[in-house]
Amino acid sequence: MDLVGIYIREAFEGEGCPVCRTLQRFEEEEIGTILYEHVNDPAVREQFKASLGLCPYHAWRLFEVASSNPLYGGLGVAIIYEHMLRAYLESFDGGIVEGKCHLCFLVEEKERLTVTAIAERMDELLPVYRDSKAVLCKRHYELLLGELEKRNPAFVEQLKEIQREKLENLRKLLEGFIENSDYRSERGPSVEESRAIRRSIEALKGLPLGINITNFGAEAKGRRKGIRFGWKV
């Protein structure tokens, strides 16, 4: 297996959606590179300016990463957003058009390349996926199916079968969690049953990445808004 395949295989050997995990790692690395190397890069600054400082999701991710790592601190973010405020003020009366977020563009391209790379290496990755705790999220499962139909159709039905088995296993774990949460249960929910709550959400909605939130918002446009809960598992 080539280097790209090895990198992807590692994601498939883990837990959760391997594509989401790959994108999460890529996003964090890109933000780190911007903060450490490109704060004063004119070309990167212009890309930021095009969207007036990234989309809301990536603007706050930039701030969170900078705030949580002493290596970065607040200086880089302050330099970037002083420039963004200056640009906004210069066109304050005439308004300013916000273009595509630079990081959204990079992550979308990474997603496309990752799904294509998986489809091209399905013969090697499918056994790994079958035997691991990884579960492709709904979005990336459907994207991969579409890519397989074009590039590697022989693996479409096998992937469907494996995905169905993984989702059914998660459902049974949730069922076990519910049953063993009853006061009459002698043992209570197992660790695996408890972890299935988070894993099931990830299987349906993916990780809370900008690309998943943006695409969910586009698909849900015009539909009734959901309820926002204040608790987490």
MODELLER restraints for C-alpha pairs under 7 A, 6 or more apart:
rsr = mdl.restraints
at = mdl.atoms
rsr.add(forms.Gaussian(group=physical.xy_distance, feature=features.Distance(at['CA:9:A'], at['CA:125:A']), mean=6.52, stdev=0.5))
rsr.add(forms.Gaussian(group=physical.xy_distance, feature=features.Distance(at['CA:11:A'], at['CA:18:A']), mean=4.79, stdev=0.5))
rsr.add(forms.Gaussian(group=physical.xy_distance, feature=features.Distance(at['CA:11:A'], at['CA:21:A']), mean=6.76, stdev=0.5))
rsr.add(forms.Gaussian(group=physical.xy_distance, feature=features.Distance(at['CA:11:A'], at['CA:22:A']), mean=6.62, stdev=0.5))
rsr.add(forms.Gaussian(group=physical.xy_distance, feature=features.Distance(at['CA:12:A'], at['CA:18:A']), mean=5.21, stdev=0.5))
rsr.add(forms.Gaussian(group=physical.xy_distance, feature=features.Distance(at['CA:12:A'], at['CA:128:A']), mean=6.62, stdev=0.5))
rsr.add(forms.Gaussian(group=physical.xy_distance, feature=features.Distance(at['CA:12:A'], at['CA:129:A']), mean=5.74, stdev=0.5))
rsr.add(forms.Gaussian(group=physical.xy_distance, feature=features.Distance(at['CA:12:A'], at['CA:134:A']), mean=5.92, stdev=0.5))
rsr.add(forms.Gaussian(group=physical.xy_distance, feature=features.Distance(at['CA:13:A'], at['CA:128:A']), mean=6.55, stdev=0.5))
rsr.add(forms.Gaussian(group=physical.xy_distance, feature=features.Distance(at['CA:13:A'], at['CA:129:A']), mean=6.97, stdev=0.5))
rsr.add(forms.Gaussian(group=physical.xy_distance, feature=features.Distance(at['CA:13:A'], at['CA:132:A']), mean=5.53, stdev=0.5))
rsr.add(forms.Gaussian(group=physical.xy_distance, feature=features.Distance(at['CA:13:A'], at['CA:134:A']), mean=6.69, stdev=0.5))
rsr.add(forms.Gaussian(group=physical.xy_distance, feature=features.Distance(at['CA:14:A'], at['CA:132:A']), mean=6.86, stdev=0.5))
rsr.add(forms.Gaussian(group=physical.xy_distance, feature=features.Distance(at['CA:14:A'], at['CA:133:A']), mean=6.47, stdev=0.5))
rsr.add(forms.Gaussian(group=physical.xy_distance, feature=features.Distance(at['CA:14:A'], at['CA:134:A']), mean=5.75, stdev=0.5))
rsr.add(forms.Gaussian(group=physical.xy_distance, feature=features.Distance(at['CA:15:A'], at['CA:133:A']), mean=4.99, stdev=0.5))
rsr.add(forms.Gaussian(group=physical.xy_distance, feature=features.Distance(at['CA:15:A'], at['CA:134:A']), mean=4.25, stdev=0.5))
rsr.add(forms.Gaussian(group=physical.xy_distance, feature=features.Distance(at['CA:16:A'], at['CA:134:A']), mean=4.66, stdev=0.5))
rsr.add(forms.Gaussian(group=physical.xy_distance, feature=features.Distance(at['CA:16:A'], at['CA:135:A']), mean=5.18, stdev=0.5))
rsr.add(forms.Gaussian(group=physical.xy_distance, feature=features.Distance(at['CA:16:A'], at['CA:136:A']), mean=6.84, stdev=0.5))
rsr.add(forms.Gaussian(group=physical.xy_distance, feature=features.Distance(at['CA:16:A'], at['CA:199:A']), mean=6.26, stdev=0.5))
rsr.add(forms.Gaussian(group=physical.xy_distance, feature=features.Distance(at['CA:16:A'], at['CA:202:A']), mean=6.71, stdev=0.5))
rsr.add(forms.Gaussian(group=physical.xy_distance, feature=features.Distance(at['CA:17:A'], at['CA:134:A']), mean=5.81, stdev=0.5))
rsr.add(forms.Gaussian(group=physical.xy_distance, feature=features.Distance(at['CA:17:A'], at['CA:135:A']), mean=5.03, stdev=0.5))
rsr.add(forms.Gaussian(group=physical.xy_distance, feature=features.Distance(at['CA:17:A'], at['CA:136:A']), mean=4.24, stdev=0.5))
rsr.add(forms.Gaussian(group=physical.xy_distance, feature=features.Distance(at['CA:17:A'], at['CA:137:A']), mean=5.41, stdev=0.5))
rsr.add(forms.Gaussian(group=physical.xy_distance, feature=features.Distance(at['CA:17:A'], at['CA:203:A']), mean=6.85, stdev=0.5))
rsr.add(forms.Gaussian(group=physical.xy_distance, feature=features.Distance(at['CA:17:A'], at['CA:206:A']), mean=6.86, stdev=0.5))
rsr.add(forms.Gaussian(group=physical.xy_distance, feature=features.Distance(at['CA:18:A'], at['CA:134:A']), mean=6.55, stdev=0.5))
rsr.add(forms.Gaussian(group=physical.xy_distance, feature=features.Distance(at['CA:18:A'], at['CA:136:A']), mean=6.36, stdev=0.5))
rsr.add(forms.Gaussian(group=physical.xy_distance, feature=features.Distance(at['CA:19:A'], at['CA:140:A']), mean=6.72, stdev=0.5))
rsr.add(forms.Gaussian(group=physical.xy_distance, feature=features.Distance(at['CA:20:A'], at['CA:206:A']), mean=6.46, stdev=0.5))
rsr.add(forms.Gaussian(group=physical.xy_distance, feature=features.Distance(at['CA:20:A'], at['CA:207:A']), mean=6.06, stdev=0.5))
rsr.add(forms.Gaussian(group=physical.xy_distance, feature=features.Distance(at['CA:23:A'], at['CA:107:A']), mean=6.62, stdev=0.5))
rsr.add(forms.Gaussian(group=physical.xy_distance, feature=features.Distance(at['CA:23:A'], at['CA:111:A']), mean=6.70, stdev=0.5))
rsr.add(forms.Gaussian(group=physical.xy_distance, feature=features.Distance(at['CA:24:A'], at['CA:209:A']), mean=6.95, stdev=0.5))
rsr.add(forms.Gaussian(group=physical.xy_distance, feature=features.Distance(at['CA:27:A'], at['CA:107:A']), mean=6.68, stdev=0.5))
rsr.add(forms.Gaussian(group=physical.xy_distance, feature=features.Distance(at['CA:31:A'], at['CA:62:A']), mean=6.23, stdev=0.5))
rsr.add(forms.Gaussian(group=physical.xy_distance, feature=features.Distance(at['CA:35:A'], at['CA:72:A']), mean=6.32, stdev=0.5))
rsr.add(forms.Gaussian(group=physical.xy_distance, feature=features.Distance(at['CA:35:A'], at['CA:76:A']), mean=5.82, stdev=0.5))
rsr.add(forms.Gaussian(group=physical.xy_distance, feature=features.Distance(at['CA:36:A'], at['CA:72:A']), mean=6.59, stdev=0.5))
rsr.add(forms.Gaussian(group=physical.xy_distance, feature=features.Distance(at['CA:38:A'], at['CA:44:A']), mean=6.58, stdev=0.5))
rsr.add(forms.Gaussian(group=physical.xy_distance, feature=features.Distance(at['CA:39:A'], at['CA:76:A']), mean=5.78, stdev=0.5))
rsr.add(forms.Gaussian(group=physical.xy_distance, feature=features.Distance(at['CA:39:A'], at['CA:80:A']), mean=6.63, stdev=0.5))
rsr.add(forms.Gaussian(group=physical.xy_distance, feature=features.Distance(at['CA:47:A'], at['CA:102:A']), mean=5.94, stdev=0.5))
rsr.add(forms.Gaussian(group=physical.xy_distance, feature=features.Distance(at['CA:48:A'], at['CA:54:A']), mean=5.86, stdev=0.5))
rsr.add(forms.Gaussian(group=physical.xy_distance, feature=features.Distance(at['CA:48:A'], at['CA:102:A']), mean=6.37, stdev=0.5))
rsr.add(forms.Gaussian(group=physical.xy_distance, feature=features.Distance(at['CA:49:A'], at['CA:84:A']), mean=6.18, stdev=0.5))
rsr.add(forms.Gaussian(group=physical.xy_distance, feature=features.Distance(at['CA:50:A'], at['CA:98:A']), mean=6.16, stdev=0.5))
rsr.add(forms.Gaussian(group=physical.xy_distance, feature=features.Distance(at['CA:50:A'], at['CA:99:A']), mean=5.28, stdev=0.5))
rsr.add(forms.Gaussian(group=physical.xy_distance, feature=features.Distance(at['CA:51:A'], at['CA:98:A']), mean=4.49, stdev=0.5))
rsr.add(forms.Gaussian(group=physical.xy_distance, feature=features.Distance(at['CA:51:A'], at['CA:99:A']), mean=4.51, stdev=0.5))
rsr.add(forms.Gaussian(group=physical.xy_distance, feature=features.Distance(at['CA:51:A'], at['CA:100:A']), mean=5.62, stdev=0.5))
rsr.add(forms.Gaussian(group=physical.xy_distance, feature=features.Distance(at['CA:51:A'], at['CA:101:A']), mean=5.31, stdev=0.5))
rsr.add(forms.Gaussian(group=physical.xy_distance, feature=features.Distance(at['CA:52:A'], at['CA:84:A']), mean=5.74, stdev=0.5))
rsr.add(forms.Gaussian(group=physical.xy_distance, feature=features.Distance(at['CA:52:A'], at['CA:98:A']), mean=6.02, stdev=0.5))
rsr.add(forms.Gaussian(group=physical.xy_distance, feature=features.Distance(at['CA:53:A'], at['CA:59:A']), mean=6.50, stdev=0.5))
rsr.add(forms.Gaussian(group=physical.xy_distance, feature=features.Distance(at['CA:53:A'], at['CA:81:A']), mean=6.80, stdev=0.5))
rsr.add(forms.Gaussian(group=physical.xy_distance, feature=features.Distance(at['CA:53:A'], at['CA:84:A']), mean=6.10, stdev=0.5))
rsr.add(forms.Gaussian(group=physical.xy_distance, feature=features.Distance(at['CA:54:A'], at['CA:101:A']), mean=4.63, stdev=0.5))
rsr.add(forms.Gaussian(group=physical.xy_distance, feature=features.Distance(at['CA:54:A'], at['CA:102:A']), mean=6.37, stdev=0.5))
rsr.add(forms.Gaussian(group=physical.xy_distance, feature=features.Distance(at['CA:55:A'], at['CA:101:A']), mean=5.35, stdev=0.5))
rsr.add(forms.Gaussian(group=physical.xy_distance, feature=features.Distance(at['CA:57:A'], at['CA:210:A']), mean=5.94, stdev=0.5))
rsr.add(forms.Gaussian(group=physical.xy_distance, feature=features.Distance(at['CA:58:A'], at['CA:103:A']), mean=6.96, stdev=0.5))
rsr.add(forms.Gaussian(group=physical.xy_distance, feature=features.Distance(at['CA:58:A'], at['CA:210:A']), mean=6.99, stdev=0.5))
rsr.add(forms.Gaussian(group=physical.xy_distance, feature=features.Distance(at['CA:63:A'], at['CA:77:A']), mean=6.75, stdev=0.5))
rsr.add(forms.Gaussian(group=physical.xy_distance, feature=features.Distance(at['CA:66:A'], at['CA:72:A']), mean=5.19, stdev=0.5))
rsr.add(forms.Gaussian(group=physical.xy_distance, feature=features.Distance(at['CA:66:A'], at['CA:73:A']), mean=5.15, stdev=0.5))
rsr.add(forms.Gaussian(group=physical.xy_distance, feature=features.Distance(at['CA:66:A'], at['CA:74:A']), mean=6.10, stdev=0.5))
rsr.add(forms.Gaussian(group=physical.xy_distance, feature=features.Distance(at['CA:67:A'], at['CA:73:A']), mean=5.58, stdev=0.5))
rsr.add(forms.Gaussian(group=physical.xy_distance, feature=features.Distance(at['CA:67:A'], at['CA:74:A']), mean=6.39, stdev=0.5))
rsr.add(forms.Gaussian(group=physical.xy_distance, feature=features.Distance(at['CA:88:A'], at['CA:96:A']), mean=6.88, stdev=0.5))
rsr.add(forms.Gaussian(group=physical.xy_distance, feature=features.Distance(at['CA:104:A'], at['CA:211:A']), mean=6.83, stdev=0.5))
rsr.add(forms.Gaussian(group=physical.xy_distance, feature=features.Distance(at['CA:108:A'], at['CA:211:A']), mean=6.90, stdev=0.5))
rsr.add(forms.Gaussian(group=physical.xy_distance, feature=features.Distance(at['CA:115:A'], at['CA:144:A']), mean=5.79, stdev=0.5))
rsr.add(forms.Gaussian(group=physical.xy_distance, feature=features.Distance(at['CA:116:A'], at['CA:147:A']), mean=6.54, stdev=0.5))
rsr.add(forms.Gaussian(group=physical.xy_distance, feature=features.Distance(at['CA:119:A'], at['CA:144:A']), mean=6.56, stdev=0.5))
rsr.add(forms.Gaussian(group=physical.xy_distance, feature=features.Distance(at['CA:119:A'], at['CA:147:A']), mean=6.25, stdev=0.5))
rsr.add(forms.Gaussian(group=physical.xy_distance, feature=features.Distance(at['CA:119:A'], at['CA:148:A']), mean=5.45, stdev=0.5))
rsr.add(forms.Gaussian(group=physical.xy_distance, feature=features.Distance(at['CA:119:A'], at['CA:151:A']), mean=6.84, stdev=0.5))
rsr.add(forms.Gaussian(group=physical.xy_distance, feature=features.Distance(at['CA:119:A'], at['CA:152:A']), mean=6.61, stdev=0.5))
rsr.add(forms.Gaussian(group=physical.xy_distance, feature=features.Distance(at['CA:120:A'], at['CA:151:A']), mean=6.89, stdev=0.5))
rsr.add(forms.Gaussian(group=physical.xy_distance, feature=features.Distance(at['CA:120:A'], at['CA:152:A']), mean=6.97, stdev=0.5))
rsr.add(forms.Gaussian(group=physical.xy_distance, feature=features.Distance(at['CA:130:A'], at['CA:162:A']), mean=6.14, stdev=0.5))
rsr.add(forms.Gaussian(group=physical.xy_distance, feature=features.Distance(at['CA:135:A'], at['CA:166:A']), mean=6.64, stdev=0.5))
rsr.add(forms.Gaussian(group=physical.xy_distance, feature=features.Distance(at['CA:135:A'], at['CA:203:A']), mean=6.12, stdev=0.5))
rsr.add(forms.Gaussian(group=physical.xy_distance, feature=features.Distance(at['CA:136:A'], at['CA:203:A']), mean=6.16, stdev=0.5))
rsr.add(forms.Gaussian(group=physical.xy_distance, feature=features.Distance(at['CA:137:A'], at['CA:202:A']), mean=6.13, stdev=0.5))
rsr.add(forms.Gaussian(group=physical.xy_distance, feature=features.Distance(at['CA:137:A'], at['CA:203:A']), mean=4.07, stdev=0.5))
rsr.add(forms.Gaussian(group=physical.xy_distance, feature=features.Distance(at['CA:137:A'], at['CA:204:A']), mean=5.46, stdev=0.5))
rsr.add(forms.Gaussian(group=physical.xy_distance, feature=features.Distance(at['CA:137:A'], at['CA:205:A']), mean=6.34, stdev=0.5))
rsr.add(forms.Gaussian(group=physical.xy_distance, feature=features.Distance(at['CA:137:A'], at['CA:206:A']), mean=5.07, stdev=0.5))
rsr.add(forms.Gaussian(group=physical.xy_distance, feature=features.Distance(at['CA:138:A'], at['CA:203:A']), mean=6.10, stdev=0.5))
rsr.add(forms.Gaussian(group=physical.xy_distance, feature=features.Distance(at['CA:138:A'], at['CA:204:A']), mean=5.17, stdev=0.5))
rsr.add(forms.Gaussian(group=physical.xy_distance, feature=features.Distance(at['CA:138:A'], at['CA:205:A']), mean=6.67, stdev=0.5))
rsr.add(forms.Gaussian(group=physical.xy_distance, feature=features.Distance(at['CA:145:A'], at['CA:156:A']), mean=6.33, stdev=0.5))
rsr.add(forms.Gaussian(group=physical.xy_distance, feature=features.Distance(at['CA:148:A'], at['CA:156:A']), mean=6.26, stdev=0.5))
rsr.add(forms.Gaussian(group=physical.xy_distance, feature=features.Distance(at['CA:149:A'], at['CA:156:A']), mean=6.69, stdev=0.5))
rsr.add(forms.Gaussian(group=physical.xy_distance, feature=features.Distance(at['CA:170:A'], at['CA:196:A']), mean=6.06, stdev=0.5))
rsr.add(forms.Gaussian(group=physical.xy_distance, feature=features.Distance(at['CA:170:A'], at['CA:200:A']), mean=6.37, stdev=0.5))
rsr.add(forms.Gaussian(group=physical.xy_distance, feature=features.Distance(at['CA:173:A'], at['CA:193:A']), mean=4.94, stdev=0.5))
rsr.add(forms.Gaussian(group=physical.xy_distance, feature=features.Distance(at['CA:173:A'], at['CA:196:A']), mean=6.18, stdev=0.5))
rsr.add(forms.Gaussian(group=physical.xy_distance, feature=features.Distance(at['CA:174:A'], at['CA:193:A']), mean=6.07, stdev=0.5))
rsr.add(forms.Gaussian(group=physical.xy_distance, feature=features.Distance(at['CA:174:A'], at['CA:196:A']), mean=6.19, stdev=0.5))
rsr.add(forms.Gaussian(group=physical.xy_distance, feature=features.Distance(at['CA:174:A'], at['CA:197:A']), mean=6.63, stdev=0.5))
rsr.add(forms.Gaussian(group=physical.xy_distance, feature=features.Distance(at['CA:176:A'], at['CA:193:A']), mean=6.48, stdev=0.5))
rsr.add(forms.Gaussian(group=physical.xy_distance, feature=features.Distance(at['CA:177:A'], at['CA:189:A']), mean=4.99, stdev=0.5))
rsr.add(forms.Gaussian(group=physical.xy_distance, feature=features.Distance(at['CA:177:A'], at['CA:193:A']), mean=5.20, stdev=0.5))
rsr.add(forms.Gaussian(group=physical.xy_distance, feature=features.Distance(at['CA:177:A'], at['CA:194:A']), mean=6.43, stdev=0.5))
rsr.add(forms.Gaussian(group=physical.xy_distance, feature=features.Distance(at['CA:180:A'], at['CA:187:A']), mean=6.94, stdev=0.5))
rsr.add(forms.Gaussian(group=physical.xy_distance, feature=features.Distance(at['CA:180:A'], at['CA:188:A']), mean=4.65, stdev=0.5))
rsr.add(forms.Gaussian(group=physical.xy_distance, feature=features.Distance(at['CA:180:A'], at['CA:189:A']), mean=4.96, stdev=0.5))
rsr.add(forms.Gaussian(group=physical.xy_distance, feature=features.Distance(at['CA:181:A'], at['CA:188:A']), mean=5.57, stdev=0.5))
rsr.add(forms.Gaussian(group=physical.xy_distance, feature=features.Distance(at['CA:181:A'], at['CA:189:A']), mean=6.00, stdev=0.5))
rsr.add(forms.Gaussian(group=physical.xy_distance, feature=features.Distance(at['CA:206:A'], at['CA:212:A']), mean=6.65, stdev=0.5))
